[in-house]
Amino acid sequence: MIDISKLSPERPVLIAGPTASGKTALALEIAARQGGRIINADALQVYDGWRVLTARPSPEEEASAPHALFGHVPFDADYSTGQWLRDVIPLLEGGPRPIIVGGTGLYFAALTEGLAEIPATPPAIRAEADAMEPAKMLADLDREDPEIAGRIDRQN
């Protein structure tokens, strides 16, 4: 059990863990006792159509404390870790103390360690790659860079 009274109300809180592990309840308790805004760090909970499958906070829970970045992206839109980081940074610069909650480790890594700015893949190149058979893609990779190719999990 976490002793919330030992948390500094001035410092951000990061809560990470698997689905249904009690992250939301802990975040709500911290917000109720010390204040703060609960910020989503779950890659599926950003989408507006994934409330049930992701254990997203209920509408009642969301109404009980300020929340951000939950369901703000249309379910059929593209969204990346880079976009999440761009969305979360302004929430860290002002307003209530951030209570960042989720299970997407890459979001937490991007937040705490940074993320390289990588430009979007041009549509023509993406279409070419999407049309390529996996065996051909691997064969090309093996030929171009055998050292890296040997470290790729070919089953995933």
Summary of the structure (lengths in Angstrom):
residues: 156
radius of gyration: 19.3
end to end distance: 36.8
largest distance: 58.7
contacts: 374
relative contact order: 0.16
helix: 43%
strand: 11%
